[in-house]
Amino acid sequence: CGHIERGRALIERGFELAPASPRHSLARATFASLCGDDDAVIPALEVAETLGHPPDDPAARTLRAAAALQDGRLEDAVSHVVIALPEPLRAVGENMARLTFSAMLGQGDAASASTLVA
């Protein structure tokens, strides 16, 4: 995790220099997620959104989904990714996300999830 930690340190320095930049707050949320600092993800994301980062951006949705998965909130994780999909893909995407996330949480059938993405 050395490169990630170095990157995280650079992002923190960038945030210190430009605290009003939503990009730095989004990067802080991303690095917090990558480093397993789950308690820091949503607060950093909320700062980014307060500073103007769109809450429906795919990066924000992905971070919210990952945080929900870390908390074991399957349906929240599914809803965060499905809403970002184009309307015609939502039904299939919801099924695929639910199966995949269930398997990731150890609650579902990994074989079923893998056949969807194969």
Disulfide bonds with the S-S distance in Angstrom:
none
